[in-house]
Amino acid sequence: MAIEITDANFEEVVLKSDKPVVVDFWAEWCGPCRMIGPVIDEMHTEYEGKAIIGKVNVDLNPGVSGKFGVRNIPTILFIKNGEIADKSVGAVPKSQLTSKLDAIL
């Protein structure tokens, strides 16, 4: 299961990480988010020790969502050294997400 990222722990978990971080912005009512959720959880297991894979519930954490201008979900940010390295919007194939992550590892 991917790490739960919140407004409160975002800086510590994401911005101060020494590993690349994948952040999935989602909501329970979002159909495409439910489709991509299991993929994010699989990536959490597959990249353990190499990258941090987490999820931000946009309904519960408006601060982080607003800071990054997330308007459509799912939005997946690929963050390295506290900076956005890449981004994906919408339900996309797992191969697209893993190739974006592999590019910043």
N, C-alpha and C positions, 0 to 999 in steps of 0.2 A: 504494500500500500504506500502510495506517494506521501511525502511529508506534508502536513497541513501548514501552510504559510498564512500568516495573519498580518494585519496592520502593525501589531505589537512586535512580532518577531522578524519582520521582513528584512530590516537592516542587518541583524545578526546572522540570519540564515542565508540570505541572498547576497547582499552587498559586501559583506565581510568574508565571504567564502573564498577559499583558496582553490576551489574546483569550479568548473563551469556549472551553471545552474539552469535547469529548464523549469519555467514557471507556467503552469496551465491555469489561466483565468477562466472560471466556469461558474455555473449556477445549477441548482437542482432541477429547475423548470426547463432547462435548455436541452432539447433533443439531441442536437449534434454534440453537445458536451457529454451526454451519457454514452454516445457512440465512441468517443475518443478516450473516455475515462479509463477503460480497461487497458488501452494501449499505454497510457501514461503509467499505470501501475506496473505493467510488464517492463517498461523501460527503467523504472525505479529498481527492480530486481536485477535486470541485465547490466546496468551501469553502476551498481553498488561499488563504492570505493573509487570510482573514476569521475562521477558527476553526481550532483544533487538534483533529484527530480521532486518537484513539489506542486501543490495546487492551492490556488487562492479562490475562495468562494466570494464572488463579486458582491453578492447581497450582504454578506457579513463584514466585508472589508473594503468599504468604499474609498478609503484613503489611498491605498496602494493602487487600486484600479484607476482612480482619478489621476494620480501622479504620472502614470504611464499612458494616460489617454485611452484606456481600453473602452471602446464603444461597442464592439461586436465580440460575441463569445461563441465558441472557444477562441481565445487568443493565447498563443503560446510564445513566450519570450525565451530567447536563449541568451543568457547573461554570462559574461566572462570579465573578471576583474571589476565587477560593479557596473559594467557598461553593457548596453544591449548590443549583442553581436549579430543577432538574426531574429526573425519573427515569422510566425505562421498564423493565419487567421482562417477559421472554419475547420470543418472535419476533413482532415487530410490523411493519406495513407501513412502507416507506421514508417515505411521506408523513407518518406520525405522527412519525418521528424528525426529519425536516427542519422540520416546523412547530414542534416544541419548540425546535430550535436557532434557527430564524428569530426566535422570540419573545425570545431573549436576545441577539441580535446588536445 
